[in-house]
Amino acid sequence: MALNLRITEEQDRRLAELARSQGVSKNEAAVRAIEETWARRGHEAAVRGLARAAVERYGPLLDRLAK
């Protein structure tokens, strides 16, 4: 599948710098950035879910301990 990515000159410079620092093509650097961002968002969502569950389970106890 082909994709044309429209980015500014500054973004292109940043992508080129990122690619050079990783020793990969600009295409590979962009793919890695997408995958890393996707994975991080998934991790953050999982952490939010665990935190919500902990508050539901231990919230009343924490409230009593805080007094």
C-alpha atoms as an extended CHARMM CRD file, in Angstrom:
* protein
*
        67  EXT
         1         1  MET       CA              0.0000000000        0.0000000000        0.0000000000  PROA      1               0.0000000000
         2         2  ALA       CA              1.3660000000        3.4140000000       -0.9450000000  PROA      2               0.0000000000
         3         3  LEU       CA              0.9850000000        6.5740000000        1.0760000000  PROA      3               0.0000000000
         4         4  ASN       CA              2.0280000000       10.0820000000        0.2310000000  PROA      4               0.0000000000
         5         5  LEU       CA              2.9210000000       11.9420000000        3.3890000000  PROA      5               0.0000000000
         6         6  ARG       CA              2.6910000000       15.7070000000        3.1950000000  PROA      6               0.0000000000
         7         7  ILE       CA              4.9620000000       17.3130000000        5.7460000000  PROA      7               0.0000000000
         8         8  THR       CA              6.6010000000       20.6920000000        6.1100000000  PROA      8               0.0000000000
         9         9  GLU       CA             10.2640000000       21.2940000000        5.3210000000  PROA      9               0.0000000000
        10        10  GLU       CA             10.9880000000       21.4650000000        9.0510000000  PROA      10              0.0000000000
        11        11  GLN       CA              9.2280000000       18.1450000000        9.6700000000  PROA      11              0.0000000000
        12        12  ASP       CA             11.1970000000       16.6440000000        6.7820000000  PROA      12              0.0000000000
        13        13  ARG       CA             14.4490000000       17.8670000000        8.3710000000  PROA      13              0.0000000000
        14        14  ARG       CA             13.4120000000       16.3390000000       11.6880000000  PROA      14              0.0000000000
        15        15  LEU       CA             12.4920000000       13.0630000000       10.0140000000  PROA      15              0.0000000000
        16        16  ALA       CA             15.8250000000       13.0010000000        8.1880000000  PROA      16              0.0000000000
        17        17  GLU       CA             17.6830000000       13.6550000000       11.4550000000  PROA      17              0.0000000000
        18        18  LEU       CA             15.7120000000       10.9040000000       13.1750000000  PROA      18              0.0000000000
        19        19  ALA       CA             16.4600000000        8.5040000000       10.3300000000  PROA      19              0.0000000000
        20        20  ARG       CA             20.1840000000        9.3360000000       10.4280000000  PROA      20              0.0000000000
        21        21  SER       CA             20.3360000000        8.8440000000       14.1950000000  PROA      21              0.0000000000
        22        22  GLN       CA             18.7010000000        5.4180000000       13.8330000000  PROA      22              0.0000000000
        23        23  GLY       CA             20.6990000000        4.4470000000       10.7590000000  PROA      23              0.0000000000
        24        24  VAL       CA             17.5660000000        3.8180000000        8.7000000000  PROA      24              0.0000000000
        25        25  SER       CA             15.6630000000        5.3550000000        5.7980000000  PROA      25              0.0000000000
        26        26  LYS       CA             13.1840000000        8.1540000000        6.3600000000  PROA      26              0.0000000000
        27        27  ASN       CA             10.4280000000        5.6930000000        5.5050000000  PROA      27              0.0000000000
        28        28  GLU       CA             11.5970000000        3.2710000000        8.2060000000  PROA      28              0.0000000000
        29        29  ALA       CA             11.9600000000        6.0990000000       10.7230000000  PROA      29              0.0000000000
        30        30  ALA       CA              8.3770000000        7.1820000000       10.0350000000  PROA      30              0.0000000000
        31        31  VAL       CA              7.1050000000        3.6130000000       10.3650000000  PROA      31              0.0000000000
        32        32  ARG       CA              8.9580000000        3.1970000000       13.6690000000  PROA      32              0.0000000000
        33        33  ALA       CA              7.5630000000        6.4720000000       14.9920000000  PROA      33              0.0000000000
        34        34  ILE       CA              4.0410000000        5.3560000000       14.1170000000  PROA      34              0.0000000000
        35        35  GLU       CA              4.5030000000        1.9500000000       15.7550000000  PROA      35              0.0000000000
        36        36  GLU       CA              6.1100000000        3.4120000000       18.8970000000  PROA      36              0.0000000000
        37        37  THR       CA              3.3230000000        5.9640000000       19.2880000000  PROA      37              0.0000000000
        38        38  TRP       CA              0.6660000000        3.3080000000       18.7720000000  PROA      38              0.0000000000
        39        39  ALA       CA              2.2900000000        1.0190000000       21.3600000000  PROA      39              0.0000000000
        40        40  ARG       CA              2.6710000000        3.8620000000       23.8760000000  PROA      40              0.0000000000
        41        41  ARG       CA             -0.9930000000        4.8430000000       23.5200000000  PROA      41              0.0000000000
        42        42  GLY       CA             -2.0120000000        1.2290000000       24.0900000000  PROA      42              0.0000000000
        43        43  HSD       CA              0.1750000000        1.0680000000       27.1870000000  PROA      43              0.0000000000
        44        44  GLU       CA             -1.2220000000        4.3420000000       28.5180000000  PROA      44              0.0000000000
        45        45  ALA       CA             -4.7800000000        3.0750000000       28.0290000000  PROA      45              0.0000000000
        46        46  ALA       CA             -3.9250000000       -0.1210000000       29.9110000000  PROA      46              0.0000000000
        47        47  VAL       CA             -2.4240000000        1.8600000000       32.7930000000  PROA      47              0.0000000000
        48        48  ARG       CA             -5.5110000000        4.0980000000       32.9390000000  PROA      48              0.0000000000
        49        49  GLY       CA             -7.7160000000        1.0120000000       33.0910000000  PROA      49              0.0000000000
        50        50  LEU       CA             -5.6620000000       -0.5210000000       35.8920000000  PROA      50              0.0000000000
        51        51  ALA       CA             -5.6930000000        2.7510000000       37.8220000000  PROA      51              0.0000000000
        52        52  ARG       CA             -9.4600000000        3.0090000000       37.4440000000  PROA      52              0.0000000000
        53        53  ALA       CA             -9.8650000000       -0.5550000000       38.7100000000  PROA      53              0.0000000000
        54        54  ALA       CA             -7.5830000000        0.1520000000       41.6820000000  PROA      54              0.0000000000
        55        55  VAL       CA             -9.5590000000        3.2580000000       42.6170000000  PROA      55              0.0000000000
        56        56  GLU       CA            -12.8140000000        1.3140000000       42.4310000000  PROA      56              0.0000000000
        57        57  ARG       CA            -11.4110000000       -1.4920000000       44.5550000000  PROA      57              0.0000000000
        58        58  TYR       CA             -9.3320000000        0.4490000000       47.0770000000  PROA      58              0.0000000000
        59        59  GLY       CA            -10.8940000000        3.9350000000       46.9310000000  PROA      59              0.0000000000
        60        60  PRO       CA            -13.0350000000        3.5620000000       50.0610000000  PROA      60              0.0000000000
        61        61  LEU       CA            -10.0700000000        2.1760000000       52.0150000000  PROA      61              0.0000000000
        62        62  LEU       CA             -7.8200000000        5.0050000000       50.8480000000  PROA      62              0.0000000000
        63        63  ASP       CA            -10.4800000000        7.5420000000       51.8390000000  PROA      63              0.0000000000
        64        64  ARG       CA            -10.6710000000        6.0500000000       55.3590000000  PROA      64              0.0000000000
        65        65  LEU       CA             -6.8790000000        6.0230000000       55.7080000000  PROA      65              0.0000000000
        66        66  ALA       CA             -6.6610000000        9.6560000000       54.6120000000  PROA      66              0.0000000000
        67        67  LYS       CA             -8.7840000000       10.8240000000       57.5620000000  PROA      67              0.0000000000
